[in-house]
Every structure is written in C-alpha cells, then in structure tokens.
Amino acid sequence: MHAALTSLDDHVRLTVRLTPNGGRDAIDGFECAADGEEYLRVRVRAVPEKGKANQALIALLAKQFGIAKTRISFVSGDTQRKKILRIDADPEDVIKRLAAIVSQAE
C-alpha cells in the first residue's frame, strides 16, 4: 500500500496533488515529493476558481471508484494543491480500484 493512502475502519484518507487546467481529467499515478511525502497526482480541466477544480476532482474520483460524490469530502487543503480527502467506502475496495487505475495510468 502507498503512503498516500491511509486505510481506517470505515473510510480511506487519500493525499492528492491536484493540477487544475491540466488539459484533461486524469489520474497520473503516485509520486514522491522532495520532502519524502507521497501523493496521488491528479489533473483536471477545470479552472481553480470558485471550487470548480475541487468539484471536478471529486467527480473524477467518484466515477473511478464507482461511488457517489457525496461520499468524498475534504479533510484539508481545499484551497491548496495538496489535499487530503476522506473517502467513505470499503477501504479494501478503494485500494483495489486505485491500484487498477494507477496500473493503467503508468
């Protein structure tokens, strides 16, 4: 399991680095920052104005995980590039789906 992903009893916490105006909506895989912290790289076409990029991020992840958008919320970073998300879903299912998505992206 990746350090960007924390599995808890009933949900998962996911660290994401979001790139707005990214040209397309895509999950680009895991990456390690210079400080050693790992995150999931995601890009969206939406602009970073009035929460549009955050809405696009939630919509993309909800579609990829096959869950409702309301089951994904921000723990921190809603106005920053680095975000921590709470995904209210079965942790094992989220981990399996994310592994499949990342393997396709790489």
N, CA, C and O atoms as CSV, one atom per row, in Angstrom:
chain,resi,resn,atom,element,x,y,z
A,1,MET,N,N,0.836,-1.180,0.000
A,1,MET,CA,C,0.000,0.000,0.000
A,1,MET,C,C,0.883,1.246,0.000
A,1,MET,O,O,1.985,1.239,0.548
A,2,HIS,N,N,0.397,2.287,-0.605
A,2,HIS,CA,C,1.152,3.533,-0.711
A,2,HIS,C,C,0.959,4.404,0.518
A,2,HIS,O,O,-0.067,4.325,1.194
A,3,ALA,N,N,1.960,5.240,0.802
A,3,ALA,CA,C,1.896,6.133,1.956
A,3,ALA,C,C,0.835,7.211,1.770
A,3,ALA,O,O,0.377,7.794,2.753
A,4,ALA,N,N,0.437,7.486,0.540
A,4,ALA,CA,C,-0.597,8.487,0.266
A,4,ALA,C,C,-1.978,7.993,0.653
A,4,ALA,O,O,-2.935,8.766,0.671
A,5,LEU,N,N,-2.085,6.727,0.956
A,5,LEU,CA,C,-3.362,6.089,1.249
A,5,LEU,C,C,-3.346,5.554,2.671
A,5,LEU,O,O,-2.479,4.757,3.029
A,6,THR,N,N,-4.304,5.991,3.486
A,6,THR,CA,C,-4.418,5.515,4.857
A,6,THR,C,C,-5.762,4.828,5.015
A,6,THR,O,O,-6.813,5.449,4.857
A,7,SER,N,N,-5.719,3.554,5.325
A,7,SER,CA,C,-6.936,2.768,5.482
A,7,SER,C,C,-7.366,2.778,6.938
A,7,SER,O,O,-6.597,2.401,7.822
A,8,LEU,N,N,-8.596,3.209,7.185
A,8,LEU,CA,C,-9.169,3.205,8.522
A,8,LEU,C,C,-10.345,2.232,8.527
A,8,LEU,O,O,-10.612,1.583,7.516
A,9,ASP,N,N,-11.042,2.125,9.638
A,9,ASP,CA,C,-12.113,1.127,9.758
A,9,ASP,C,C,-13.186,1.238,8.678
A,9,ASP,O,O,-13.513,0.253,8.016
A,10,ASP,N,N,-13.729,2.435,8.504
A,10,ASP,CA,C,-14.860,2.593,7.593
A,10,ASP,C,C,-14.617,3.566,6.444
A,10,ASP,O,O,-15.528,3.846,5.665
A,11,HIS,N,N,-13.392,4.084,6.336
A,11,HIS,CA,C,-13.081,5.014,5.250
A,11,HIS,C,C,-11.585,5.001,4.946
A,11,HIS,O,O,-10.790,4.346,5.621
A,12,VAL,N,N,-11.240,5.746,3.911
A,12,VAL,CA,C,-9.845,5.858,3.477
A,12,VAL,C,C,-9.492,7.338,3.418
A,12,VAL,O,O,-10.317,8.167,3.034
A,13,ARG,N,N,-8.278,7.658,3.796
A,13,ARG,CA,C,-7.767,9.020,3.604
A,13,ARG,C,C,-6.748,8.960,2.480
A,13,ARG,O,O,-5.863,8.104,2.463
A,14,LEU,N,N,-6.892,9.883,1.547
A,14,LEU,CA,C,-6.048,9.898,0.361
A,14,LEU,C,C,-5.427,11.275,0.201
A,14,LEU,O,O,-6.134,12.283,0.195
A,15,THR,N,N,-4.103,11.320,0.070
A,15,THR,CA,C,-3.398,12.577,-0.181
A,15,THR,C,C,-3.256,12.748,-1.685
A,15,THR,O,O,-2.763,11.858,-2.379
A,16,VAL,N,N,-3.694,13.903,-2.180
A,16,VAL,CA,C,-3.737,14.179,-3.617
A,16,VAL,C,C,-3.011,15.472,-3.903
A,16,VAL,O,O,-3.088,16.422,-3.125
A,17,ARG,N,N,-2.302,15.510,-5.026
A,17,ARG,CA,C,-1.762,16.774,-5.535
A,17,ARG,C,C,-2.524,17.061,-6.813
A,17,ARG,O,O,-2.384,16.347,-7.806
A,18,LEU,N,N,-3.334,18.114,-6.783
A,18,LEU,CA,C,-4.217,18.447,-7.887
A,18,LEU,C,C,-3.599,19.499,-8.791
A,18,LEU,O,O,-3.062,20.502,-8.321
A,19,THR,N,N,-3.679,19.258,-10.099
A,19,THR,CA,C,-3.242,20.229,-11.093
A,19,THR,C,C,-4.467,20.692,-11.872
A,19,THR,O,O,-4.970,19.959,-12.723
A,20,PRO,N,N,-4.954,21.900,-11.593
A,20,PRO,CA,C,-6.066,22.425,-12.382
A,20,PRO,C,C,-5.563,22.891,-13.741
A,20,PRO,O,O,-4.359,23.065,-13.924
A,21,ASN,N,N,-6.467,23.096,-14.697
A,21,ASN,CA,C,-6.086,23.467,-16.073
A,21,ASN,C,C,-5.119,22.449,-16.645
A,21,ASN,O,O,-4.199,22.810,-17.379
A,22,GLY,N,N,-5.316,21.180,-16.318
A,22,GLY,CA,C,-4.382,20.129,-16.718
A,22,GLY,C,C,-4.574,19.597,-18.117
A,22,GLY,O,O,-3.861,18.676,-18.518
A,23,GLY,N,N,-5.512,20.140,-18.879
A,23,GLY,CA,C,-5.715,19.703,-20.252
A,23,GLY,C,C,-6.676,18.531,-20.395
A,23,GLY,O,O,-7.331,18.387,-21.427
A,24,ARG,N,N,-6.763,17.698,-19.372
A,24,ARG,CA,C,-7.688,16.560,-19.374
A,24,ARG,C,C,-7.907,16.121,-17.939
A,24,ARG,O,O,-7.128,16.464,-17.049
A,25,ASP,N,N,-8.959,15.370,-17.721
A,25,ASP,CA,C,-9.219,14.816,-16.392
A,25,ASP,C,C,-8.551,13.448,-16.325
A,25,ASP,O,O,-8.913,12.543,-17.077
A,26,ALA,N,N,-7.577,13.291,-15.432
A,26,ALA,CA,C,-6.835,12.032,-15.377
A,26,ALA,C,C,-6.159,11.839,-14.025
A,26,ALA,O,O,-5.814,12.795,-13.331
A,27,ILE,N,N,-5.985,10.573,-13.680
A,27,ILE,CA,C,-5.181,10.185,-12.525
A,27,ILE,C,C,-3.849,9.720,-13.089
A,27,ILE,O,O,-3.792,8.768,-13.868
A,28,ASP,N,N,-2.773,10.400,-12.690
A,28,ASP,CA,C,-1.456,10.152,-13.287
A,28,ASP,C,C,-0.579,9.201,-12.496
A,28,ASP,O,O,0.511,8.859,-12.955
A,29,GLY,N,N,-1.014,8.764,-11.327
A,29,GLY,CA,C,-0.226,7.823,-10.545
A,29,GLY,C,C,0.335,8.445,-9.285
A,29,GLY,O,O,0.096,9.616,-8.992
A,30,PHE,N,N,1.083,7.644,-8.546
A,30,PHE,CA,C,1.675,8.100,-7.289
A,30,PHE,C,C,3.022,8.739,-7.560
A,30,PHE,O,O,3.730,8.366,-8.495
A,31,GLU,N,N,3.367,9.717,-6.719
A,31,GLU,CA,C,4.640,10.415,-6.844
A,31,GLU,C,C,5.121,10.789,-5.451
A,31,GLU,O,O,4.324,10.957,-4.529
A,32,CYS,N,N,6.419,10.915,-5.312
A,32,CYS,CA,C,7.021,11.278,-4.036
A,32,CYS,C,C,7.564,12.707,-4.141
A,32,CYS,O,O,8.305,13.023,-5.072
A,33,ALA,N,N,7.202,13.555,-3.200
A,33,ALA,CA,C,7.670,14.940,-3.187
A,33,ALA,C,C,9.111,15.009,-2.692
A,33,ALA,O,O,9.658,14.017,-2.210
A,34,ALA,N,N,9.715,16.172,-2.814
A,34,ALA,CA,C,11.098,16.367,-2.379
A,34,ALA,C,C,11.265,16.131,-0.885
A,34,ALA,O,O,12.335,15.722,-0.433
A,35,ASP,N,N,10.206,16.388,-0.119
A,35,ASP,CA,C,10.282,16.178,1.334
A,35,ASP,C,C,10.001,14.735,1.736
A,35,ASP,O,O,9.971,14.417,2.925
A,36,GLY,N,N,9.792,13.850,0.742
A,36,GLY,CA,C,9.577,12.439,1.004
A,36,GLY,C,C,8.120,12.042,1.145
A,36,GLY,O,O,7.811,10.857,1.272
A,37,GLU,N,N,7.224,13.013,1.125
A,37,GLU,CA,C,5.800,12.706,1.253
A,37,GLU,C,C,5.243,12.211,-0.079
A,37,GLU,O,O,5.550,12.765,-1.135
A,38,GLU,N,N,4.434,11.177,-0.020
A,38,GLU,CA,C,3.865,10.601,-1.223
A,38,GLU,C,C,2.435,11.105,-1.422
A,38,GLU,O,O,1.706,11.344,-0.459
A,39,TYR,N,N,2.050,11.261,-2.690
A,39,TYR,CA,C,0.704,11.697,-3.013
A,39,TYR,C,C,0.286,11.125,-4.358
A,39,TYR,O,O,1.112,10.650,-5.137
A,40,LEU,N,N,-1.020,11.184,-4.612
A,40,LEU,CA,C,-1.576,10.767,-5.892
A,40,LEU,C,C,-1.680,12.002,-6.773
A,40,LEU,O,O,-2.297,12.995,-6.386
A,41,ARG,N,N,-1.075,11.944,-7.960
A,41,ARG,CA,C,-1.141,13.073,-8.896
A,41,ARG,C,C,-2.425,12.971,-9.712
A,41,ARG,O,O,-2.699,11.952,-10.346
A,42,VAL,N,N,-3.206,14.049,-9.681
A,42,VAL,CA,C,-4.458,14.109,-10.434
A,42,VAL,C,C,-4.496,15.436,-11.160
A,42,VAL,O,O,-4.095,16.466,-10.619
A,43,ARG,N,N,-4.987,15.402,-12.399
A,43,ARG,CA,C,-5.163,16.651,-13.150
A,43,ARG,C,C,-6.610,16.741,-13.623
A,43,ARG,O,O,-7.253,15.734,-13.924
A,44,VAL,N,N,-7.100,17.973,-13.679
A,44,VAL,CA,C,-8.452,18.221,-14.171
A,44,VAL,C,C,-8.425,19.392,-15.145
A,44,VAL,O,O,-7.534,20.239,-15.097
A,45,ARG,N,N,-9.410,19.422,-16.020
A,45,ARG,CA,C,-9.521,20.526,-16.989
A,45,ARG,C,C,-10.029,21.796,-16.342
A,45,ARG,O,O,-9.750,22.889,-16.836
A,46,ALA,N,N,-10.757,21.684,-15.264
A,46,ALA,CA,C,-11.413,22.828,-14.630
A,46,ALA,C,C,-10.401,23.837,-14.099
A,46,ALA,O,O,-9.265,23.501,-13.764
A,47,VAL,N,N,-10.855,25.081,-14.036
A,47,VAL,CA,C,-10.015,26.164,-13.513
A,47,VAL,C,C,-10.130,26.215,-11.992
A,47,VAL,O,O,-11.131,25.781,-11.422
A,48,PRO,N,N,-9.096,26.750,-11.342
A,48,PRO,CA,C,-9.126,26.816,-9.870
A,48,PRO,C,C,-9.884,28.046,-9.360
A,48,PRO,O,O,-9.353,28.812,-8.555
A,49,GLU,N,N,-11.094,28.231,-9.816
A,49,GLU,CA,C,-11.907,29.373,-9.396
A,49,GLU,C,C,-13.226,28.885,-8.835
A,49,GLU,O,O,-13.882,28.026,-9.425
A,50,LYS,N,N,-13.612,29.430,-7.699
A,50,LYS,CA,C,-14.906,29.136,-7.073
A,50,LYS,C,C,-15.134,27.645,-6.855
A,50,LYS,O,O,-16.265,27.168,-6.943
A,51,GLY,N,N,-14.066,26.911,-6.572
A,51,GLY,CA,C,-14.187,25.494,-6.257
A,51,GLY,C,C,-14.430,24.564,-7.438
A,51,GLY,O,O,-14.736,23.388,-7.248
A,52,LYS,N,N,-14.296,25.081,-8.656
A,52,LYS,CA,C,-14.569,24.259,-9.849
A,52,LYS,C,C,-13.589,23.097,-9.973
A,52,LYS,O,O,-13.988,21.984,-10.315
A,53,ALA,N,N,-12.316,23.347,-9.699
A,53,ALA,CA,C,-11.320,22.272,-9.793
A,53,ALA,C,C,-11.570,21.214,-8.713
A,53,ALA,O,O,-11.414,20.021,-8.975
A,54,ASN,N,N,-11.951,21.631,-7.518
A,54,ASN,CA,C,-12.255,20.677,-6.452
A,54,ASN,C,C,-13.468,19.824,-6.811
A,54,ASN,O,O,-13.470,18.617,-6.567
A,55,GLN,N,N,-14.497,20.440,-7.387
A,55,GLN,CA,C,-15.680,19.699,-7.811
A,55,GLN,C,C,-15.322,18.686,-8.890
A,55,GLN,O,O,-15.827,17.564,-8.892
A,56,ALA,N,N,-14.445,19.092,-9.810
A,56,ALA,CA,C,-14.016,18.184,-10.875
A,56,ALA,C,C,-13.210,17.020,-10.302
A,56,ALA,O,O,-13.340,15.887,-10.765
A,57,LEU,N,N,-12.378,17.296,-9.294
A,57,LEU,CA,C,-11.599,16.242,-8.635
A,57,LEU,C,C,-12.531,15.220,-7.985
A,57,LEU,O,O,-12.356,14.015,-8.165
A,58,ILE,N,N,-13.504,15.692,-7.242
A,58,ILE,CA,C,-14.438,14.787,-6.572
A,58,ILE,C,C,-15.236,13.987,-7.598
A,58,ILE,O,O,-15.446,12.787,-7.419
A,59,ALA,N,N,-15.678,14.636,-8.666
A,59,ALA,CA,C,-16.441,13.932,-9.705
A,59,ALA,C,C,-15.594,12.842,-10.366
A,59,ALA,O,O,-16.081,11.739,-10.610
A,60,LEU,N,N,-14.334,13.150,-10.653
A,60,LEU,CA,C,-13.439,12.183,-11.285
A,60,LEU,C,C,-13.204,10.983,-10.375
A,60,LEU,O,O,-13.316,9.838,-10.811
A,61,LEU,N,N,-12.879,11.245,-9.116
A,61,LEU,CA,C,-12.611,10.148,-8.185
A,61,LEU,C,C,-13.865,9.313,-7.922
A,61,LEU,O,O,-13.791,8.086,-7.859
A,62,ALA,N,N,-15.007,9.969,-7.770
A,62,ALA,CA,C,-16.259,9.236,-7.532
A,62,ALA,C,C,-16.564,8.310,-8.711
A,62,ALA,O,O,-16.980,7.168,-8.514
A,63,LYS,N,N,-16.360,8.795,-9.917
A,63,LYS,CA,C,-16.600,7.974,-11.106
A,63,LYS,C,C,-15.637,6.791,-11.147
A,63,LYS,O,O,-16.043,5.664,-11.430
A,64,GLN,N,N,-14.368,7.049,-10.864
A,64,GLN,CA,C,-13.357,5.988,-10.912
A,64,GLN,C,C,-13.587,4.926,-9.833
A,64,GLN,O,O,-13.353,3.741,-10.068
A,65,PHE,N,N,-14.045,5.349,-8.652
A,65,PHE,CA,C,-14.277,4.408,-7.557
A,65,PHE,C,C,-15.677,3.815,-7.577
A,65,PHE,O,O,-15.962,2.885,-6.822
A,66,GLY,N,N,-16.552,4.335,-8.425
A,66,GLY,CA,C,-17.910,3.815,-8.510
A,66,GLY,C,C,-18.743,4.123,-7.276
A,66,GLY,O,O,-19.550,3.300,-6.843
A,67,ILE,N,N,-18.547,5.307,-6.712
A,67,ILE,CA,C,-19.295,5.717,-5.525
A,67,ILE,C,C,-19.940,7.078,-5.784
A,67,ILE,O,O,-19.624,7.744,-6.770
A,68,ALA,N,N,-20.846,7.484,-4.891
A,68,ALA,CA,C,-21.490,8.790,-5.001
A,68,ALA,C,C,-20.506,9.899,-4.629
A,68,ALA,O,O,-19.637,9.710,-3.777
A,69,LYS,N,N,-20.650,11.047,-5.273
A,69,LYS,CA,C,-19.775,12.186,-4.990
A,69,LYS,C,C,-19.872,12.626,-3.535
A,69,LYS,O,O,-18.900,13.131,-2.972
A,70,THR,N,N,-21.030,12.436,-2.927
A,70,THR,CA,C,-21.221,12.854,-1.534
A,70,THR,C,C,-20.408,12.025,-0.550
A,70,THR,O,O,-20.291,12.389,0.620
A,71,ARG,N,N,-19.847,10.918,-1.015
A,71,ARG,CA,C,-19.044,10.054,-0.129
A,71,ARG,C,C,-17.572,10.460,-0.102
A,71,ARG,O,O,-16.755,9.815,0.555
A,72,ILE,N,N,-17.239,11.540,-0.822
A,72,ILE,CA,C,-15.867,12.061,-0.833
A,72,ILE,C,C,-15.911,13.480,-0.276
A,72,ILE,O,O,-16.693,14.311,-0.737
A,73,SER,N,N,-15.070,13.751,0.714
A,73,SER,CA,C,-15.039,15.091,1.313
A,73,SER,C,C,-13.591,15.493,1.593
A,73,SER,O,O,-12.689,14.656,1.618
A,74,PHE,N,N,-13.397,16.794,1.803
A,74,PHE,CA,C,-12.070,17.322,2.085
A,74,PHE,C,C,-11.803,17.305,3.582
A,74,PHE,O,O,-12.618,17.773,4.378
A,75,VAL,N,N,-10.652,16.759,3.952
A,75,VAL,CA,C,-10.187,16.843,5.334
A,75,VAL,C,C,-9.393,18.133,5.477
A,75,VAL,O,O,-9.533,18.856,6.463
A,76,SER,N,N,-8.549,18.415,4.472
A,76,SER,CA,C,-7.761,19.652,4.462
A,76,SER,C,C,-7.333,19.965,3.039
A,76,SER,O,O,-7.383,19.112,2.153
A,77,GLY,N,N,-6.910,21.210,2.839
A,77,GLY,CA,C,-6.328,21.607,1.571
A,77,GLY,C,C,-7.295,22.003,0.477
A,77,GLY,O,O,-6.935,21.955,-0.699
A,78,ASP,N,N,-8.510,22.391,0.823
A,78,ASP,CA,C,-9.461,22.704,-0.235
A,78,ASP,C,C,-9.060,23.922,-1.055
A,78,ASP,O,O,-9.599,24.108,-2.146
A,79,THR,N,N,-8.133,24.766,-0.581
A,79,THR,CA,C,-7.652,25.905,-1.369
A,79,THR,C,C,-6.180,25.751,-1.758
A,79,THR,O,O,-5.562,26.710,-2.220
A,80,GLN,N,N,-5.624,24.576,-1.579
A,80,GLN,CA,C,-4.218,24.332,-1.902
A,80,GLN,C,C,-4.107,23.220,-2.928
A,80,GLN,O,O,-5.077,22.508,-3.187
A,81,ARG,N,N,-2.928,23.069,-3.510
A,81,ARG,CA,C,-2.706,21.973,-4.465
A,81,ARG,C,C,-2.726,20.619,-3.777
A,81,ARG,O,O,-3.288,19.656,-4.299
A,82,LYS,N,N,-2.106,20.548,-2.597
A,82,LYS,CA,C,-2.081,19.289,-1.855
A,82,LYS,C,C,-3.329,19.204,-0.998
A,82,LYS,O,O,-3.616,20.102,-0.206
A,83,LYS,N,N,-4.065,18.117,-1.163
A,83,LYS,CA,C,-5.335,17.943,-0.471
A,83,LYS,C,C,-5.368,16.585,0.211
A,83,LYS,O,O,-4.756,15.627,-0.260
A,84,ILE,N,N,-6.075,16.514,1.306
A,84,ILE,CA,C,-6.329,15.234,1.956
A,84,ILE,C,C,-7.831,15.006,1.893
A,84,ILE,O,O,-8.623,15.821,2.365
A,85,LEU,N,N,-8.203,13.881,1.301
A,85,LEU,CA,C,-9.601,13.558,1.095
A,85,LEU,C,C,-10.022,12.394,1.978
A,85,LEU,O,O,-9.227,11.503,2.278
A,86,ARG,N,N,-11.270,12.416,2.384
A,86,ARG,CA,C,-11.872,11.293,3.104
A,86,ARG,C,C,-12.828,10.628,2.128
A,86,ARG,O,O,-13.714,11.274,1.569
A,87,ILE,N,N,-12.638,9.333,1.930
A,87,ILE,CA,C,-13.487,8.562,1.027
A,87,ILE,C,C,-14.245,7.549,1.879
A,87,ILE,O,O,-13.666,6.593,2.396
A,88,ASP,N,N,-15.552,7.776,2.014
A,88,ASP,CA,C,-16.396,6.894,2.817
A,88,ASP,C,C,-16.833,5.710,1.975
A,88,ASP,O,O,-17.889,5.732,1.341
A,89,ALA,N,N,-16.017,4.691,1.979
A,89,ALA,CA,C,-16.277,3.464,1.230
A,89,ALA,C,C,-15.452,2.351,1.865
A,89,ALA,O,O,-14.610,2.596,2.729
A,90,ASP,N,N,-15.710,1.131,1.422
A,90,ASP,CA,C,-14.956,-0.008,1.925
A,90,ASP,C,C,-13.476,0.174,1.568
A,90,ASP,O,O,-13.141,0.241,0.386
A,91,PRO,N,N,-12.587,0.256,2.561
A,91,PRO,CA,C,-11.173,0.502,2.286
A,91,PRO,C,C,-10.545,-0.495,1.310
A,91,PRO,O,O,-9.769,-0.100,0.439
A,92,GLU,N,N,-10.871,-1.775,1.446
A,92,GLU,CA,C,-10.282,-2.776,0.543
A,92,GLU,C,C,-10.700,-2.543,-0.896
A,92,GLU,O,O,-9.895,-2.702,-1.814
A,93,ASP,N,N,-11.963,-2.164,-1.099
A,93,ASP,CA,C,-12.466,-1.904,-2.440
A,93,ASP,C,C,-11.775,-0.683,-3.052
A,93,ASP,O,O,-11.390,-0.702,-4.221
A,94,VAL,N,N,-11.620,0.373,-2.257
A,94,VAL,CA,C,-10.953,1.586,-2.743
A,94,VAL,C,C,-9.513,1.280,-3.116
A,94,VAL,O,O,-9.038,1.729,-4.159
A,95,ILE,N,N,-8.816,0.530,-2.289
A,95,ILE,CA,C,-7.412,0.196,-2.552
A,95,ILE,C,C,-7.283,-0.624,-3.832
A,95,ILE,O,O,-6.389,-0.371,-4.639
A,96,LYS,N,N,-8.168,-1.604,-4.027
A,96,LYS,CA,C,-8.129,-2.424,-5.248
A,96,LYS,C,C,-8.397,-1.599,-6.486
A,96,LYS,O,O,-7.693,-1.722,-7.488
A,97,ARG,N,N,-9.430,-0.745,-6.418
A,97,ARG,CA,C,-9.770,0.085,-7.588
A,97,ARG,C,C,-8.658,1.066,-7.909
A,97,ARG,O,O,-8.330,1.279,-9.076
A,98,LEU,N,N,-8.074,1.666,-6.870
A,98,LEU,CA,C,-6.996,2.628,-7.092
A,98,LEU,C,C,-5.768,1.944,-7.684
A,98,LEU,O,O,-5.111,2.511,-8.556
A,99,ALA,N,N,-5.452,0.751,-7.231
A,99,ALA,CA,C,-4.326,0.005,-7.791
A,99,ALA,C,C,-4.555,-0.273,-9.282
A,99,ALA,O,O,-3.627,-0.161,-10.083
A,100,ALA,N,N,-5.774,-0.631,-9.647
A,100,ALA,CA,C,-6.092,-0.892,-11.049
A,100,ALA,C,C,-5.994,0.390,-11.891
A,100,ALA,O,O,-5.480,0.366,-13.009
A,101,ILE,N,N,-6.483,1.486,-11.353
A,101,ILE,CA,C,-6.452,2.772,-12.068
A,101,ILE,C,C,-5.013,3.212,-12.287
A,101,ILE,O,O,-4.652,3.624,-13.389
A,102,VAL,N,N,-4.194,3.130,-11.253
A,102,VAL,CA,C,-2.793,3.584,-11.334
A,102,VAL,C,C,-2.006,2.686,-12.286
A,102,VAL,O,O,-1.163,3.179,-13.035
A,103,SER,N,N,-2.264,1.388,-12.270
A,103,SER,CA,C,-1.527,0.492,-13.179
A,103,SER,C,C,-1.868,0.790,-14.638
A,103,SER,O,O,-1.019,0.602,-15.509
A,104,GLN,N,N,-3.080,1.248,-14.925
A,104,GLN,CA,C,-3.445,1.639,-16.281
A,104,GLN,C,C,-2.785,2.953,-16.674
A,104,GLN,O,O,-2.446,3.156,-17.840
A,105,ALA,N,N,-2.604,3.844,-15.704
A,105,ALA,CA,C,-2.038,5.167,-15.975
A,105,ALA,C,C,-0.535,5.094,-16.258
A,105,ALA,O,O,0.003,5.931,-16.983
A,106,GLU,N,N,0.131,4.106,-15.692
A,106,GLU,CA,C,1.593,4.047,-15.829
A,106,GLU,C,C,2.036,3.259,-17.023
A,106,GLU,O,O,3.236,3.125,-17.263
